[in-house]
Amino acid sequence: MKGGLFDFHHPFFDPLWVRVLTVCVCMGWGLYEFATGAVFWAVIFCGVAIVAGYSFFIAREK
């Protein structure tokens, strides 16, 4: 998703552990928001986690 709101090709995201941690933190926070009843924020954070996971691991260019 180059040129979008988030730059998933930034050199900061080159290490695998940074990409995994980013997806896990976003998904974890989204699940926490679901558990506390804040559905709007849960959908936002889970959506970001899904888009980041897709961009980092499926559509990532070497």
PDB file of N, H, CA, C and O in Angstrom:
ATOM      1  N   MET A   1       0.826  -1.175   0.000  1.00  0.00           N
ATOM      2  CA  MET A   1       0.000   0.000   0.000  1.00  0.00           C
ATOM      3  C   MET A   1       0.874   1.242   0.000  1.00  0.00           C
ATOM      4  O   MET A   1       0.774   2.064   0.910  1.00  0.00           O
ATOM      5  N   LYS A   2       1.685   1.385  -0.953  1.00  0.00           N
ATOM      6  H   LYS A   2       1.766   0.716  -1.693  1.00  0.00           H
ATOM      7  CA  LYS A   2       2.589   2.526  -1.008  1.00  0.00           C
ATOM      8  C   LYS A   2       1.813   3.787  -1.402  1.00  0.00           C
ATOM      9  O   LYS A   2       1.014   3.782  -2.338  1.00  0.00           O
ATOM     10  N   GLY A   3       2.071   4.844  -0.672  1.00  0.00           N
ATOM     11  H   GLY A   3       2.721   4.848   0.089  1.00  0.00           H
ATOM     12  CA  GLY A   3       1.418   6.100  -0.968  1.00  0.00           C
ATOM     13  C   GLY A   3       0.100   6.284  -0.228  1.00  0.00           C
ATOM     14  O   GLY A   3      -0.574   7.297  -0.418  1.00  0.00           O
ATOM     15  N   GLY A   4      -0.280   5.330   0.608  1.00  0.00           N
ATOM     16  H   GLY A   4       0.267   4.507   0.762  1.00  0.00           H
ATOM     17  CA  GLY A   4      -1.520   5.443   1.360  1.00  0.00           C
ATOM     18  C   GLY A   4      -1.295   6.174   2.678  1.00  0.00           C
ATOM     19  O   GLY A   4      -0.320   6.907   2.844  1.00  0.00           O
ATOM     20  N   LEU A   5      -2.204   5.960   3.595  1.00  0.00           N
ATOM     21  H   LEU A   5      -2.996   5.364   3.460  1.00  0.00           H
ATOM     22  CA  LEU A   5      -2.122   6.604   4.897  1.00  0.00           C
ATOM     23  C   LEU A   5      -0.924   6.097   5.696  1.00  0.00           C
ATOM     24  O   LEU A   5      -0.275   6.859   6.413  1.00  0.00           O
ATOM     25  N   PHE A   6      -0.641   4.805   5.564  1.00  0.00           N
ATOM     26  H   PHE A   6      -1.169   4.186   4.982  1.00  0.00           H
ATOM     27  CA  PHE A   6       0.489   4.198   6.263  1.00  0.00           C
ATOM     28  C   PHE A   6       1.522   3.748   5.238  1.00  0.00           C
ATOM     29  O   PHE A   6       1.161   3.220   4.186  1.00  0.00           O
ATOM     30  N   ASP A   7       2.791   3.952   5.532  1.00  0.00           N
ATOM     31  H   ASP A   7       3.084   4.381   6.386  1.00  0.00           H
ATOM     32  CA  ASP A   7       3.858   3.499   4.638  1.00  0.00           C
ATOM     33  C   ASP A   7       4.417   2.197   5.184  1.00  0.00           C
ATOM     34  O   ASP A   7       5.327   2.194   6.012  1.00  0.00           O
ATOM     35  N   PHE A   8       3.860   1.093   4.708  1.00  0.00           N
ATOM     36  H   PHE A   8       3.120   1.096   4.035  1.00  0.00           H
ATOM     37  CA  PHE A   8       4.285  -0.220   5.178  1.00  0.00           C
ATOM     38  C   PHE A   8       5.628  -0.645   4.589  1.00  0.00           C
ATOM     39  O   PHE A   8       6.161  -1.690   4.965  1.00  0.00           O
ATOM     40  N   HIS A   9       6.183   0.148   3.671  1.00  0.00           N
ATOM     41  H   HIS A   9       5.751   0.996   3.365  1.00  0.00           H
ATOM     42  CA  HIS A   9       7.483  -0.173   3.078  1.00  0.00           C
ATOM     43  C   HIS A   9       8.616   0.634   3.705  1.00  0.00           C
ATOM     44  O   HIS A   9       9.740   0.624   3.203  1.00  0.00           O
ATOM     45  N   HIS A  10       8.325   1.321   4.784  1.00  0.00           N
ATOM     46  H   HIS A  10       7.412   1.329   5.192  1.00  0.00           H
ATOM     47  CA  HIS A  10       9.343   2.117   5.474  1.00  0.00           C
ATOM     48  C   HIS A  10      10.416   1.180   6.025  1.00  0.00           C
ATOM     49  O   HIS A  10      10.094   0.079   6.471  1.00  0.00           O
ATOM     50  N   PRO A  11      11.690   1.595   6.005  1.00  0.00           N
ATOM     51  CA  PRO A  11      12.771   0.735   6.504  1.00  0.00           C
ATOM     52  C   PRO A  11      12.597   0.286   7.959  1.00  0.00           C
ATOM     53  O   PRO A  11      13.171  -0.725   8.365  1.00  0.00           O
ATOM     54  N   PHE A  12      11.817   1.023   8.741  1.00  0.00           N
ATOM     55  H   PHE A  12      11.351   1.844   8.411  1.00  0.00           H
ATOM     56  CA  PHE A  12      11.548   0.624  10.123  1.00  0.00           C
ATOM     57  C   PHE A  12      10.927  -0.768  10.184  1.00  0.00           C
ATOM     58  O   PHE A  12      11.165  -1.509  11.137  1.00  0.00           O
ATOM     59  N   PHE A  13      10.136  -1.131   9.179  1.00  0.00           N
ATOM     60  H   PHE A  13       9.942  -0.529   8.404  1.00  0.00           H
ATOM     61  CA  PHE A  13       9.427  -2.406   9.169  1.00  0.00           C
ATOM     62  C   PHE A  13      10.217  -3.537   8.501  1.00  0.00           C
ATOM     63  O   PHE A  13       9.648  -4.600   8.249  1.00  0.00           O
ATOM     64  N   ASP A  14      11.485  -3.347   8.211  1.00  0.00           N
ATOM     65  H   ASP A  14      11.947  -2.484   8.416  1.00  0.00           H
ATOM     66  CA  ASP A  14      12.285  -4.408   7.581  1.00  0.00           C
ATOM     67  C   ASP A  14      12.501  -5.632   8.477  1.00  0.00           C
ATOM     68  O   ASP A  14      12.384  -6.752   7.979  1.00  0.00           O
ATOM     69  N   PRO A  15      12.809  -5.480   9.771  1.00  0.00           N
ATOM     70  CA  PRO A  15      12.984  -6.678  10.607  1.00  0.00           C
ATOM     71  C   PRO A  15      11.653  -7.410  10.811  1.00  0.00           C
ATOM     72  O   PRO A  15      10.612  -6.790  11.031  1.00  0.00           O
ATOM     73  N   LEU A  16      11.713  -8.728  10.734  1.00  0.00           N
ATOM     74  H   LEU A  16      12.558  -9.232  10.555  1.00  0.00           H
ATOM     75  CA  LEU A  16      10.508  -9.542  10.884  1.00  0.00           C
ATOM     76  C   LEU A  16       9.840  -9.322  12.234  1.00  0.00           C
ATOM     77  O   LEU A  16       8.613  -9.252  12.308  1.00  0.00           O
ATOM     78  N   TRP A  17      10.624  -9.212  13.302  1.00  0.00           N
ATOM     79  H   TRP A  17      11.620  -9.269  13.242  1.00  0.00           H
ATOM     80  CA  TRP A  17      10.030  -9.079  14.631  1.00  0.00           C
ATOM     81  C   TRP A  17       9.230  -7.785  14.773  1.00  0.00           C
ATOM     82  O   TRP A  17       8.251  -7.749  15.518  1.00  0.00           O
ATOM     83  N   VAL A  18       9.629  -6.730  14.075  1.00  0.00           N
ATOM     84  H   VAL A  18      10.424  -6.759  13.470  1.00  0.00           H
ATOM     85  CA  VAL A  18       8.892  -5.463  14.137  1.00  0.00           C
ATOM     86  C   VAL A  18       7.536  -5.618  13.457  1.00  0.00           C
ATOM     87  O   VAL A  18       6.526  -5.115  13.950  1.00  0.00           O
ATOM     88  N   ARG A  19       7.517  -6.320  12.315  1.00  0.00           N
ATOM     89  H   ARG A  19       8.337  -6.729  11.915  1.00  0.00           H
ATOM     90  CA  ARG A  19       6.256  -6.534  11.601  1.00  0.00           C
ATOM     91  C   ARG A  19       5.314  -7.409  12.405  1.00  0.00           C
ATOM     92  O   ARG A  19       4.120  -7.120  12.494  1.00  0.00           O
ATOM     93  N   VAL A  20       5.838  -8.479  12.991  1.00  0.00           N
ATOM     94  H   VAL A  20       6.808  -8.714  12.918  1.00  0.00           H
ATOM     95  CA  VAL A  20       5.001  -9.377  13.800  1.00  0.00           C
ATOM     96  C   VAL A  20       4.474  -8.638  15.024  1.00  0.00           C
ATOM     97  O   VAL A  20       3.293  -8.751  15.352  1.00  0.00           O
ATOM     98  N   LEU A  21       5.324  -7.891  15.694  1.00  0.00           N
ATOM     99  H   LEU A  21       6.283  -7.799  15.428  1.00  0.00           H
ATOM    100  CA  LEU A  21       4.907  -7.156  16.882  1.00  0.00           C
ATOM    101  C   LEU A  21       3.849  -6.100  16.551  1.00  0.00           C
ATOM    102  O   LEU A  21       2.909  -5.906  17.321  1.00  0.00           O
ATOM    103  N   THR A  22       3.994  -5.429  15.430  1.00  0.00           N
ATOM    104  H   THR A  22       4.758  -5.587  14.804  1.00  0.00           H
ATOM    105  CA  THR A  22       3.019  -4.422  15.024  1.00  0.00           C
ATOM    106  C   THR A  22       1.636  -5.038  14.832  1.00  0.00           C
ATOM    107  O   THR A  22       0.639  -4.504  15.315  1.00  0.00           O
ATOM    108  N   VAL A  23       1.584  -6.157  14.129  1.00  0.00           N
ATOM    109  H   VAL A  23       2.394  -6.591  13.736  1.00  0.00           H
ATOM    110  CA  VAL A  23       0.301  -6.829  13.890  1.00  0.00           C
ATOM    111  C   VAL A  23      -0.284  -7.350  15.199  1.00  0.00           C
ATOM    112  O   VAL A  23      -1.481  -7.201  15.445  1.00  0.00           O
ATOM    113  N   CYS A  24       0.545  -7.956  16.034  1.00  0.00           N
ATOM    114  H   CYS A  24       1.517  -8.077  15.834  1.00  0.00           H
ATOM    115  CA  CYS A  24       0.055  -8.517  17.297  1.00  0.00           C
ATOM    116  C   CYS A  24      -0.446  -7.443  18.259  1.00  0.00           C
ATOM    117  O   CYS A  24      -1.464  -7.633  18.924  1.00  0.00           O
ATOM    118  N   VAL A  25       0.258  -6.325  18.336  1.00  0.00           N
ATOM    119  H   VAL A  25       1.085  -6.170  17.796  1.00  0.00           H
ATOM    120  CA  VAL A  25      -0.167  -5.249  19.234  1.00  0.00           C
ATOM    121  C   VAL A  25      -1.496  -4.654  18.755  1.00  0.00           C
ATOM    122  O   VAL A  25      -2.394  -4.416  19.562  1.00  0.00           O
ATOM    123  N   CYS A  26      -1.621  -4.417  17.466  1.00  0.00           N
ATOM    124  H   CYS A  26      -0.891  -4.610  16.810  1.00  0.00           H
ATOM    125  CA  CYS A  26      -2.881  -3.867  16.942  1.00  0.00           C
ATOM    126  C   CYS A  26      -4.039  -4.836  17.152  1.00  0.00           C
ATOM    127  O   CYS A  26      -5.124  -4.422  17.559  1.00  0.00           O
ATOM    128  N   MET A  27      -3.823  -6.109  16.882  1.00  0.00           N
ATOM    129  H   MET A  27      -2.941  -6.445  16.552  1.00  0.00           H
ATOM    130  CA  MET A  27      -4.890  -7.092  17.061  1.00  0.00           C
ATOM    131  C   MET A  27      -5.216  -7.261  18.545  1.00  0.00           C
ATOM    132  O   MET A  27      -6.387  -7.354  18.914  1.00  0.00           O
ATOM    133  N   GLY A  28      -4.204  -7.302  19.385  1.00  0.00           N
ATOM    134  H   GLY A  28      -3.253  -7.227  19.085  1.00  0.00           H
ATOM    135  CA  GLY A  28      -4.428  -7.423  20.818  1.00  0.00           C
ATOM    136  C   GLY A  28      -5.209  -6.243  21.368  1.00  0.00           C
ATOM    137  O   GLY A  28      -6.114  -6.417  22.185  1.00  0.00           O
ATOM    138  N   TRP A  29      -4.860  -5.045  20.922  1.00  0.00           N
ATOM    139  H   TRP A  29      -4.126  -4.904  20.258  1.00  0.00           H
ATOM    140  CA  TRP A  29      -5.585  -3.871  21.390  1.00  0.00           C
ATOM    141  C   TRP A  29      -7.032  -3.894  20.883  1.00  0.00           C
ATOM    142  O   TRP A  29      -7.953  -3.503  21.600  1.00  0.00           O
ATOM    143  N   GLY A  30      -7.220  -4.345  19.666  1.00  0.00           N
ATOM    144  H   GLY A  30      -6.472  -4.663  19.084  1.00  0.00           H
ATOM    145  CA  GLY A  30      -8.576  -4.470  19.136  1.00  0.00           C
ATOM    146  C   GLY A  30      -9.409  -5.467  19.923  1.00  0.00           C
ATOM    147  O   GLY A  30     -10.585  -5.218  20.190  1.00  0.00           O
ATOM    148  N   LEU A  31      -8.819  -6.583  20.295  1.00  0.00           N
ATOM    149  H   LEU A  31      -7.864  -6.785  20.078  1.00  0.00           H
ATOM    150  CA  LEU A  31      -9.539  -7.577  21.093  1.00  0.00           C
ATOM    151  C   LEU A  31      -9.828  -7.050  22.494  1.00  0.00           C
ATOM    152  O   LEU A  31     -10.877  -7.347  23.067  1.00  0.00           O
ATOM    153  N   TYR A  32      -8.917  -6.281  23.037  1.00  0.00           N
ATOM    154  H   TYR A  32      -8.065  -6.040  22.572  1.00  0.00           H
ATOM    155  CA  TYR A  32      -9.158  -5.643  24.336  1.00  0.00           C
ATOM    156  C   TYR A  32     -10.342  -4.676  24.245  1.00  0.00           C
ATOM    157  O   TYR A  32     -11.189  -4.631  25.138  1.00  0.00           O
ATOM    158  N   GLU A  33     -10.389  -3.915  23.168  1.00  0.00           N
ATOM    159  H   GLU A  33      -9.702  -3.952  22.443  1.00  0.00           H
ATOM    160  CA  GLU A  33     -11.493  -2.972  22.987  1.00  0.00           C
ATOM    161  C   GLU A  33     -12.826  -3.712  22.847  1.00  0.00           C
ATOM    162  O   GLU A  33     -13.842  -3.255  23.372  1.00  0.00           O
ATOM    163  N   PHE A  34     -12.832  -4.847  22.146  1.00  0.00           N
ATOM    164  H   PHE A  34     -12.007  -5.218  21.719  1.00  0.00           H
ATOM    165  CA  PHE A  34     -14.045  -5.666  22.070  1.00  0.00           C
ATOM    166  C   PHE A  34     -14.466  -6.129  23.467  1.00  0.00           C
ATOM    167  O   PHE A  34     -15.647  -6.093  23.811  1.00  0.00           O
ATOM    168  N   ALA A  35     -13.505  -6.555  24.253  1.00  0.00           N
ATOM    169  H   ALA A  35     -12.545  -6.584  23.974  1.00  0.00           H
ATOM    170  CA  ALA A  35     -13.803  -7.070  25.591  1.00  0.00           C
ATOM    171  C   ALA A  35     -14.367  -5.988  26.513  1.00  0.00           C
ATOM    172  O   ALA A  35     -15.156  -6.283  27.411  1.00  0.00           O
ATOM    173  N   THR A  36     -13.966  -4.751  26.291  1.00  0.00           N
ATOM    174  H   THR A  36     -13.325  -4.512  25.561  1.00  0.00           H
ATOM    175  CA  THR A  36     -14.458  -3.669  27.146  1.00  0.00           C
ATOM    176  C   THR A  36     -15.702  -2.997  26.581  1.00  0.00           C
ATOM    177  O   THR A  36     -16.250  -2.086  27.202  1.00  0.00           O
ATOM    178  N   GLY A  37     -16.150  -3.436  25.414  1.00  0.00           N
ATOM    179  H   GLY A  37     -15.705  -4.176  24.910  1.00  0.00           H
ATOM    180  CA  GLY A  37     -17.390  -2.924  24.848  1.00  0.00           C
ATOM    181  C   GLY A  37     -17.250  -1.745  23.907  1.00  0.00           C
ATOM    182  O   GLY A  37     -18.259  -1.187  23.475  1.00  0.00           O
ATOM    183  N   ALA A  38     -16.044  -1.353  23.580  1.00  0.00           N
ATOM    184  H   ALA A  38     -15.224  -1.806  23.931  1.00  0.00           H
ATOM    185  CA  ALA A  38     -15.824  -0.237  22.659  1.00  0.00           C
ATOM    186  C   ALA A  38     -15.703  -0.795  21.238  1.00  0.00           C
ATOM    187  O   ALA A  38     -14.603  -0.946  20.706  1.00  0.00           O
ATOM    188  N   VAL A  39     -16.836  -1.092  20.649  1.00  0.00           N
ATOM    189  H   VAL A  39     -17.729  -0.969  21.082  1.00  0.00           H
ATOM    190  CA  VAL A  39     -16.858  -1.786  19.358  1.00  0.00           C
ATOM    191  C   VAL A  39     -16.249  -0.936  18.243  1.00  0.00           C
ATOM    192  O   VAL A  39     -15.549  -1.467  17.381  1.00  0.00           O
ATOM    193  N   PHE A  40     -16.503   0.364  18.246  1.00  0.00           N
ATOM    194  H   PHE A  40     -17.072   0.795  18.946  1.00  0.00           H
ATOM    195  CA  PHE A  40     -15.956   1.232  17.199  1.00  0.00           C
ATOM    196  C   PHE A  40     -14.436   1.131  17.144  1.00  0.00           C
ATOM    197  O   PHE A  40     -13.863   0.889  16.082  1.00  0.00           O
ATOM    198  N   TRP A  41     -13.785   1.317  18.294  1.00  0.00           N
ATOM    199  H   TRP A  41     -14.251   1.513  19.157  1.00  0.00           H
ATOM    200  CA  TRP A  41     -12.318   1.258  18.335  1.00  0.00           C
ATOM    201  C   TRP A  41     -11.811  -0.152  18.074  1.00  0.00           C
ATOM    202  O   TRP A  41     -10.732  -0.325  17.506  1.00  0.00           O
ATOM    203  N   ALA A  42     -12.565  -1.146  18.476  1.00  0.00           N
ATOM    204  H   ALA A  42     -13.441  -1.005  18.937  1.00  0.00           H
ATOM    205  CA  ALA A  42     -12.177  -2.527  18.208  1.00  0.00           C
ATOM    206  C   ALA A  42     -12.116  -2.790  16.713  1.00  0.00           C
ATOM    207  O   ALA A  42     -11.173  -3.411  16.222  1.00  0.00           O
ATOM    208  N   VAL A  43     -13.119  -2.317  15.992  1.00  0.00           N
ATOM    209  H   VAL A  43     -13.885  -1.813  16.391  1.00  0.00           H
ATOM    210  CA  VAL A  43     -13.141  -2.499  14.539  1.00  0.00           C
ATOM    211  C   VAL A  43     -11.990  -1.751  13.892  1.00  0.00           C
ATOM    212  O   VAL A  43     -11.362  -2.264  12.965  1.00  0.00           O
ATOM    213  N   ILE A  44     -11.704  -0.546  14.366  1.00  0.00           N
ATOM    214  H   ILE A  44     -12.214  -0.129  15.119  1.00  0.00           H
ATOM    215  CA  ILE A  44     -10.587   0.237  13.807  1.00  0.00           C
ATOM    216  C   ILE A  44      -9.260  -0.497  14.002  1.00  0.00           C
ATOM    217  O   ILE A  44      -8.511  -0.683  13.043  1.00  0.00           O
ATOM    218  N   PHE A  45      -8.966  -0.914  15.231  1.00  0.00           N
ATOM    219  H   PHE A  45      -9.575  -0.763  16.010  1.00  0.00           H
ATOM    220  CA  PHE A  45      -7.680  -1.553  15.511  1.00  0.00           C
ATOM    221  C   PHE A  45      -7.553  -2.924  14.845  1.00  0.00           C
ATOM    222  O   PHE A  45      -6.485  -3.263  14.334  1.00  0.00           O
ATOM    223  N   CYS A  46      -8.620  -3.706  14.844  1.00  0.00           N
ATOM    224  H   CYS A  46      -9.487  -3.430  15.258  1.00  0.00           H
ATOM    225  CA  CYS A  46      -8.566  -5.009  14.167  1.00  0.00           C
ATOM    226  C   CYS A  46      -8.422  -4.824  12.657  1.00  0.00           C
ATOM    227  O   CYS A  46      -7.733  -5.599  11.994  1.00  0.00           O
ATOM    228  N   GLY A  47      -9.065  -3.805  12.126  1.00  0.00           N
ATOM    229  H   GLY A  47      -9.624  -3.174  12.664  1.00  0.00           H
ATOM    230  CA  GLY A  47      -8.915  -3.504  10.699  1.00  0.00           C
ATOM    231  C   GLY A  47      -7.494  -3.117  10.347  1.00  0.00           C
ATOM    232  O   GLY A  47      -6.957  -3.565   9.334  1.00  0.00           O
ATOM    233  N   VAL A  48      -6.882  -2.290  11.175  1.00  0.00           N
ATOM    234  H   VAL A  48      -7.318  -1.926  11.998  1.00  0.00           H
ATOM    235  CA  VAL A  48      -5.482  -1.911  10.943  1.00  0.00           C
ATOM    236  C   VAL A  48      -4.583  -3.146  11.024  1.00  0.00           C
ATOM    237  O   VAL A  48      -3.652  -3.289  10.231  1.00  0.00           O
ATOM    238  N   ALA A  49      -4.856  -4.034  11.974  1.00  0.00           N
ATOM    239  H   ALA A  49      -5.612  -3.918  12.619  1.00  0.00           H
ATOM    240  CA  ALA A  49      -4.055  -5.255  12.104  1.00  0.00           C
ATOM    241  C   ALA A  49      -4.190  -6.137  10.867  1.00  0.00           C
ATOM    242  O   ALA A  49      -3.205  -6.710  10.401  1.00  0.00           O
ATOM    243  N   ILE A  50      -5.395  -6.246  10.340  1.00  0.00           N
ATOM    244  H   ILE A  50      -6.195  -5.780  10.719  1.00  0.00           H
ATOM    245  CA  ILE A  50      -5.611  -7.074   9.147  1.00  0.00           C
ATOM    246  C   ILE A  50      -4.920  -6.471   7.932  1.00  0.00           C
ATOM    247  O   ILE A  50      -4.270  -7.186   7.169  1.00  0.00           O
ATOM    248  N   VAL A  51      -5.054  -5.163   7.747  1.00  0.00           N
ATOM    249  H   VAL A  51      -5.582  -4.582   8.367  1.00  0.00           H
ATOM    250  CA  VAL A  51      -4.400  -4.501   6.609  1.00  0.00           C
ATOM    251  C   VAL A  51      -2.881  -4.588   6.744  1.00  0.00           C
ATOM    252  O   VAL A  51      -2.186  -4.848   5.762  1.00  0.00           O
ATOM    253  N   ALA A  52      -2.363  -4.374   7.952  1.00  0.00           N
ATOM    254  H   ALA A  52      -2.928  -4.163   8.750  1.00  0.00           H
ATOM    255  CA  ALA A  52      -0.919  -4.460   8.163  1.00  0.00           C
ATOM    256  C   ALA A  52      -0.424  -5.882   7.928  1.00  0.00           C
ATOM    257  O   ALA A  52       0.609  -6.078   7.288  1.00  0.00           O
ATOM    258  N   GLY A  53      -1.147  -6.872   8.435  1.00  0.00           N
ATOM    259  H   GLY A  53      -1.986  -6.712   8.954  1.00  0.00           H
ATOM    260  CA  GLY A  53      -0.753  -8.262   8.212  1.00  0.00           C
ATOM    261  C   GLY A  53      -0.726  -8.616   6.744  1.00  0.00           C
ATOM    262  O   GLY A  53       0.193  -9.290   6.279  1.00  0.00           O
ATOM    263  N   TYR A  54      -1.726  -8.166   6.012  1.00  0.00           N
ATOM    264  H   TYR A  54      -2.472  -7.618   6.390  1.00  0.00           H
ATOM    265  CA  TYR A  54      -1.751  -8.416   4.565  1.00  0.00           C
ATOM    266  C   TYR A  54      -0.567  -7.722   3.877  1.00  0.00           C
ATOM    267  O   TYR A  54       0.119  -8.322   3.050  1.00  0.00           O
ATOM    268  N   SER A  55      -0.342  -6.465   4.227  1.00  0.00           N
ATOM    269  H   SER A  55      -0.900  -5.977   4.899  1.00  0.00           H
ATOM    270  CA  SER A  55       0.740  -5.704   3.594  1.00  0.00           C
ATOM    271  C   SER A  55       2.119  -6.236   3.953  1.00  0.00           C
ATOM    272  O   SER A  55       3.023  -6.240   3.118  1.00  0.00           O
ATOM    273  N   PHE A  56       2.284  -6.688   5.199  1.00  0.00           N
ATOM    274  H   PHE A  56       1.550  -6.685   5.878  1.00  0.00           H
ATOM    275  CA  PHE A  56       3.595  -7.158   5.653  1.00  0.00           C
ATOM    276  C   PHE A  56       3.931  -8.559   5.171  1.00  0.00           C
ATOM    277  O   PHE A  56       5.089  -8.835   4.858  1.00  0.00           O
ATOM    278  N   PHE A  57       2.950  -9.453   5.103  1.00  0.00           N
ATOM    279  H   PHE A  57       2.009  -9.230   5.358  1.00  0.00           H
ATOM    280  CA  PHE A  57       3.261 -10.866   4.893  1.00  0.00           C
ATOM    281  C   PHE A  57       2.728 -11.450   3.590  1.00  0.00           C
ATOM    282  O   PHE A  57       3.274 -12.443   3.110  1.00  0.00           O
ATOM    283  N   ILE A  58       1.707 -10.885   3.011  1.00  0.00           N
ATOM    284  H   ILE A  58       1.263 -10.078   3.401  1.00  0.00           H
ATOM    285  CA  ILE A  58       1.158 -11.462   1.781  1.00  0.00           C
ATOM    286  C   ILE A  58       1.578 -10.643   0.556  1.00  0.00           C
ATOM    287  O   ILE A  58       2.037 -11.206  -0.437  1.00  0.00           O
ATOM    288  N   ALA A  59       1.422  -9.327   0.624  1.00  0.00           N
ATOM    289  H   ALA A  59       1.048  -8.870   1.431  1.00  0.00           H
ATOM    290  CA  ALA A  59       1.690  -8.485  -0.540  1.00  0.00           C
ATOM    291  C   ALA A  59       3.060  -7.814  -0.475  1.00  0.00           C
ATOM    292  O   ALA A  59       3.335  -6.913  -1.268  1.00  0.00           O
ATOM    293  N   ARG A  60       3.914  -8.226   0.438  1.00  0.00           N
ATOM    294  H   ARG A  60       3.690  -8.957   1.082  1.00  0.00           H
ATOM    295  CA  ARG A  60       5.208  -7.568   0.609  1.00  0.00           C
ATOM    296  C   ARG A  60       6.144  -7.911  -0.542  1.00  0.00           C
ATOM    297  O   ARG A  60       6.310  -9.074  -0.908  1.00  0.00           O
ATOM    298  N   GLU A  61       6.750  -6.871  -1.101  1.00  0.00           N
ATOM    299  H   GLU A  61       6.616  -5.925  -0.803  1.00  0.00           H
ATOM    300  CA  GLU A  61       7.735  -7.047  -2.156  1.00  0.00           C
ATOM    301  C   GLU A  61       9.107  -7.219  -1.531  1.00  0.00           C
ATOM    302  O   GLU A  61       9.450  -6.509  -0.586  1.00  0.00           O
ATOM    303  N   LYS A  62       9.869  -8.120  -2.028  1.00  0.00           N
ATOM    304  H   LYS A  62       9.591  -8.697  -2.796  1.00  0.00           H
ATOM    305  CA  LYS A  62      11.215  -8.373  -1.481  1.00  0.00           C
ATOM    306  C   LYS A  62      12.160  -7.262  -1.876  1.00  0.00           C
ATOM    307  O   LYS A  62      13.336  -7.293  -1.513  1.00  0.00           O
TER     308      LYS A  62
END
